[in-house]
């Protein structure tokens, strides 16, 4: 058990509790507690909302929730409708009065949060939200992608720091997933250095994927001759896998090759990259070479795949 981590979490808990206390005291500015406001929020958003669903969603004691719902009912803030399938179950919704009360609470909450972050820069606000999302994901043990394909930005203009971050991203992801050692990071650094030194936008292109300003993946095309190009550095952060981003990046790369009239594309990979290989073969690549190698601290099969795209 890491005592420093526990100490750091406790320190954050004390800080966050103070923030929550501030919100509870000043955001609502009404006769409603924060818990009551959350219940109104859930009822306003949920489809076929029931007391059982609220207990599960809010992790709230049944007796405590019942008392709050009884108060809401007495104050005519909610409407109860018996389920047509089960008379023991009632669907909950906000009455017109309840909607007006919730709207006022919601506006007060919005104003208080605004006052909390108004002195932060746009970049600081985006960073705050990003790490809030990451905290939620980690603590909920979510295995789902953190974003939809629509939220992901793809660009092909290189900015200062991009190449350095791509080297870092390759190093940490391949070390964790494939157990590659530091030599792999050196290999990526060397090849990206060569790419930058010889970069010619009329024949080369590198795409970078971003989520909330952070690079989360890449793919590139390098033109080696009038007819032949190489696909390189195809990488997607684990958090963005499963949303169709890989297929989209490959499509962009292949479309660029067709635009530049390349007739052949090749790529080099290793036998342990089965997920990527499935994508390559589905796109039309076929294996042309295979031989064992010892590199990056492992014994691997190096593979060459090619694809003809000419007429």
C-alpha positions as CSV (number, residue, x, y, z in Angstrom):
1,X,0.0,0.0,0.0
2,X,1.5,3.3,-1.1
3,X,1.1,5.7,1.8
4,X,2.0,8.7,-0.3
5,X,-0.8,8.0,-2.8
6,X,-3.3,7.6,0.0
7,X,-2.1,10.9,1.5
8,X,-2.4,12.7,-1.8
9,X,-5.9,11.4,-2.3
10,X,-6.9,12.5,1.2
11,X,-5.5,15.9,0.5
12,X,-7.5,16.2,-2.7
13,X,-10.7,14.9,-0.9
14,X,-10.4,17.7,1.7
15,X,-10.0,20.3,-1.1
16,X,-12.9,18.8,-3.1
17,X,-15.1,18.6,0.0
18,X,-14.5,22.3,0.5
19,X,-15.6,23.0,-3.1
20,X,-18.7,20.8,-2.7
21,X,-19.5,22.7,0.5
22,X,-19.2,25.9,-1.3
23,X,-21.6,24.7,-4.0
24,X,-24.0,23.3,-1.5
25,X,-24.1,26.6,0.4
26,X,-24.1,29.1,-2.4
27,X,-25.2,27.5,-5.7
28,X,-28.6,26.4,-4.5
29,X,-29.4,29.3,-2.3
30,X,-32.8,27.7,-1.6
31,X,-34.6,25.4,0.8
32,X,-33.2,22.4,-1.3
33,X,-30.2,20.4,-0.3
34,X,-27.6,19.3,-2.8
35,X,-29.0,15.7,-2.6
36,X,-32.5,17.0,-3.3
37,X,-31.3,19.0,-6.3
38,X,-29.6,15.9,-7.7
39,X,-32.8,13.9,-7.4
40,X,-34.7,16.6,-9.3
41,X,-31.9,16.5,-11.9
42,X,-32.2,12.7,-12.3
43,X,-36.0,12.8,-12.5
44,X,-35.8,15.5,-15.2
45,X,-33.4,13.5,-17.4
46,X,-34.3,9.9,-16.9
47,X,-36.8,8.0,-19.0
48,X,-39.3,5.9,-17.0
49,X,-37.7,7.1,-13.8
50,X,-38.5,5.0,-10.7
51,X,-37.4,5.2,-7.0
52,X,-35.4,2.0,-7.6
53,X,-33.5,3.5,-10.5
54,X,-32.8,6.6,-8.4
55,X,-31.4,4.5,-5.5
56,X,-29.1,2.7,-7.9
57,X,-28.1,5.9,-9.8
58,X,-27.4,8.0,-6.7
59,X,-26.3,5.2,-4.3
60,X,-28.9,6.6,-1.8
61,X,-30.5,5.0,1.2
62,X,-34.0,3.8,0.5
63,X,-35.6,5.5,3.6
64,X,-33.8,8.8,2.9
65,X,-34.9,8.8,-0.7
66,X,-38.5,7.9,0.3
67,X,-38.7,10.9,2.6
68,X,-37.4,13.3,-0.1
69,X,-39.9,11.9,-2.7
70,X,-42.7,12.2,-0.2
71,X,-41.8,15.9,0.4
72,X,-41.7,16.4,-3.4
73,X,-45.1,14.8,-3.8
74,X,-46.6,16.9,-1.0
75,X,-45.2,20.1,-2.6
76,X,-46.6,19.0,-6.0
77,X,-43.1,19.0,-7.6
78,X,-43.4,15.5,-9.0
79,X,-46.0,13.4,-10.8
80,X,-46.4,9.7,-10.1
81,X,-47.9,7.3,-12.7
82,X,-48.5,3.7,-12.1
83,X,-46.6,1.4,-14.4
84,X,-49.1,-0.4,-16.8
85,X,-47.0,-3.6,-16.3
86,X,-46.6,-3.4,-12.5
87,X,-48.9,-1.6,-10.1
88,X,-46.3,-1.7,-7.4
89,X,-44.0,0.5,-9.5
90,X,-44.6,4.2,-10.2
91,X,-42.9,6.3,-12.9
92,X,-41.7,9.7,-11.7
93,X,-41.7,12.9,-13.6
94,X,-41.5,16.6,-12.8
95,X,-44.8,18.6,-12.7
96,X,-44.9,22.1,-14.2
97,X,-44.1,23.5,-10.8
98,X,-41.2,21.0,-10.4
99,X,-39.8,22.0,-13.8
100,X,-39.9,25.7,-12.8
101,X,-38.1,24.9,-9.5
102,X,-35.5,22.8,-11.2
103,X,-34.9,25.4,-13.9
104,X,-34.2,28.0,-11.2
105,X,-31.9,25.6,-9.4
106,X,-30.1,24.7,-12.6
107,X,-29.5,28.3,-13.5
108,X,-28.2,29.1,-10.0
109,X,-25.8,26.1,-10.3
110,X,-24.6,27.3,-13.7
111,X,-23.9,30.8,-12.4
112,X,-22.0,29.5,-9.4
113,X,-19.8,27.2,-11.5
114,X,-19.2,30.1,-13.9
115,X,-18.0,32.2,-11.0
116,X,-15.8,29.3,-9.9
117,X,-13.9,29.0,-13.3
118,X,-14.3,32.5,-14.8
119,X,-10.8,33.5,-13.8
120,X,-9.3,30.5,-15.5
121,X,-8.0,30.6,-19.1
122,X,-9.8,28.6,-21.7
123,X,-6.9,26.2,-21.7
124,X,-7.1,25.8,-18.0
125,X,-10.8,25.2,-18.2
126,X,-10.3,22.5,-20.8
127,X,-7.6,20.9,-18.8
128,X,-9.8,20.9,-15.7
129,X,-12.7,19.2,-17.6
130,X,-10.3,16.7,-19.2
131,X,-9.0,15.5,-15.9
132,X,-12.5,15.4,-14.4
133,X,-13.5,13.0,-17.2
134,X,-10.3,11.0,-16.7
135,X,-10.9,10.7,-12.9
136,X,-14.5,9.5,-13.5
137,X,-13.3,7.0,-16.0
138,X,-10.7,5.5,-13.8
139,X,-12.8,5.4,-10.6
140,X,-15.7,3.8,-12.5
141,X,-13.4,1.2,-14.1
142,X,-14.9,2.1,-17.4
143,X,-13.6,0.1,-20.4
144,X,-15.7,2.1,-22.9
145,X,-14.0,4.7,-25.2
146,X,-13.9,8.2,-23.6
147,X,-15.2,9.9,-26.7
148,X,-17.2,9.5,-29.9
149,X,-15.7,9.8,-33.3
150,X,-17.4,13.2,-33.7
151,X,-15.5,14.7,-30.8
152,X,-12.1,13.7,-32.1
153,X,-10.2,16.3,-34.2
154,X,-7.8,15.1,-37.0
155,X,-5.3,17.5,-38.4
156,X,-2.2,17.3,-40.7
157,X,-0.4,20.5,-39.8
158,X,2.7,20.0,-37.7
159,X,3.1,22.2,-34.6
160,X,6.1,22.6,-32.3
161,X,6.0,19.8,-29.7
162,X,4.0,17.4,-31.9
163,X,6.9,15.1,-32.8
164,X,8.3,15.0,-29.3
165,X,4.9,14.0,-28.0
166,X,4.5,11.3,-30.6
167,X,7.8,9.8,-29.5
168,X,6.6,9.8,-25.9
169,X,3.2,8.3,-26.9
170,X,4.9,5.4,-28.8
171,X,7.3,4.8,-26.0
172,X,4.7,4.5,-23.2
173,X,2.0,2.6,-25.1
174,X,4.3,0.0,-26.7
175,X,6.2,-0.5,-23.4
176,X,2.9,-1.2,-21.6
177,X,1.2,-3.3,-24.3
178,X,4.1,-5.1,-25.9
179,X,6.9,-4.8,-23.3
180,X,9.2,-3.1,-25.8
181,X,12.3,-1.6,-24.1
182,X,13.8,1.9,-24.4
183,X,15.4,1.0,-27.8
184,X,12.0,1.1,-29.4
185,X,11.6,4.7,-28.3
186,X,15.0,5.5,-29.7
187,X,14.0,3.9,-33.0
188,X,10.8,6.0,-33.2
189,X,12.8,9.1,-32.4
190,X,15.3,8.4,-35.1
191,X,12.7,7.6,-37.8
192,X,10.6,10.7,-36.9
193,X,13.7,12.8,-37.0
194,X,14.5,11.5,-40.5
195,X,10.9,12.2,-41.5
196,X,11.1,15.8,-40.3
197,X,14.4,16.5,-42.0
198,X,13.1,15.3,-45.3
199,X,9.5,16.3,-45.0
200,X,7.9,17.4,-48.3
201,X,4.2,18.2,-48.0
202,X,3.6,17.6,-51.7
203,X,4.5,13.9,-51.2
204,X,4.4,13.2,-47.5
205,X,1.7,13.6,-44.9
206,X,1.2,12.9,-41.2
207,X,-2.2,13.0,-39.5
208,X,-2.6,13.6,-35.7
209,X,-5.7,12.9,-33.8
210,X,-6.6,15.2,-30.9
211,X,-9.1,15.0,-28.1
212,X,-9.5,18.2,-26.0
213,X,-6.2,19.5,-27.3
214,X,-4.2,16.3,-26.5
215,X,-2.6,14.2,-29.2
216,X,-4.1,10.7,-29.0
217,X,-2.8,9.0,-32.2
218,X,-1.3,9.2,-35.6
219,X,-0.6,7.7,-39.0
220,X,1.7,8.9,-41.8
221,X,2.5,8.4,-45.5
222,X,6.0,8.9,-46.7
223,X,6.6,9.1,-50.5
224,X,9.8,7.1,-51.4
225,X,9.4,7.4,-55.2
226,X,7.0,8.5,-57.8
227,X,5.1,5.2,-57.5
228,X,5.8,3.9,-54.0
229,X,4.9,5.2,-50.5
230,X,5.2,3.8,-47.0
231,X,2.6,3.9,-44.2
232,X,4.1,4.5,-40.8
233,X,3.5,5.3,-37.2
234,X,-0.1,4.0,-37.1
235,X,-1.1,4.4,-33.4
236,X,-4.2,5.0,-31.5
237,X,-4.4,5.7,-27.8
238,X,-6.2,2.9,-25.9
239,X,-8.8,5.3,-24.7
240,X,-10.0,6.0,-28.3
241,X,-10.0,2.5,-29.6
242,X,-13.3,1.0,-30.7
243,X,-14.9,4.1,-32.1
244,X,-13.9,3.7,-35.7
245,X,-10.9,6.0,-35.5
246,X,-8.4,3.5,-36.9
247,X,-10.5,2.9,-40.0
248,X,-10.9,6.6,-40.5
249,X,-7.1,7.2,-40.3
250,X,-6.4,4.4,-42.8
251,X,-8.9,5.8,-45.2
252,X,-7.3,9.2,-45.0
253,X,-3.9,7.7,-45.7
254,X,-5.1,5.6,-48.6
255,X,-7.1,8.5,-50.1
256,X,-3.9,10.7,-49.9
257,X,-2.0,8.0,-51.8
258,X,-4.6,7.9,-54.5
259,X,-4.6,11.7,-54.8
260,X,-0.8,11.6,-55.2
261,X,-1.0,8.8,-57.8
262,X,1.1,6.3,-55.8
263,X,0.7,2.8,-57.2
264,X,2.0,0.8,-54.3
265,X,2.0,1.2,-50.5
266,X,4.0,-0.8,-48.1
267,X,4.3,-1.0,-44.3
268,X,6.5,-2.8,-41.8
269,X,5.1,-4.3,-38.7
270,X,5.7,-7.2,-36.3
271,X,3.7,-10.4,-35.7
272,X,2.5,-9.3,-32.3
273,X,0.5,-6.4,-33.7
274,X,-2.5,-8.6,-34.6
275,X,-5.2,-5.9,-34.1
276,X,-3.4,-3.6,-36.6
277,X,-2.7,-6.5,-39.0
278,X,-6.4,-7.3,-39.2
279,X,-7.1,-3.7,-40.1
280,X,-4.3,-3.8,-42.7
281,X,-5.6,-7.0,-44.4
282,X,-9.2,-5.8,-44.3
283,X,-8.1,-2.6,-46.1
284,X,-6.4,-4.7,-48.8
285,X,-2.8,-5.2,-47.7
286,X,-1.1,-8.6,-48.2
287,X,2.0,-10.0,-46.6
288,X,5.0,-10.2,-48.8
289,X,7.9,-10.8,-46.5
290,X,8.5,-12.4,-43.0
291,X,11.6,-13.0,-41.0
292,X,12.6,-13.4,-37.4
293,X,14.5,-10.5,-35.7
294,X,15.8,-9.7,-32.2
295,X,15.0,-6.0,-31.4
296,X,13.5,-3.8,-28.7
297,X,14.3,-6.4,-26.1
298,X,12.3,-9.2,-27.7
299,X,12.4,-11.9,-30.3
300,X,9.9,-10.9,-33.0
301,X,8.7,-11.7,-36.5
302,X,9.1,-8.7,-38.8
303,X,6.5,-8.5,-41.5
304,X,6.2,-6.5,-44.7
305,X,2.8,-5.8,-46.1
306,X,2.0,-4.3,-49.5
307,X,-1.0,-3.0,-51.3
308,X,-1.4,-2.1,-55.0
309,X,-3.6,1.0,-55.6
310,X,-2.8,1.8,-59.2
311,X,-5.1,1.3,-62.2
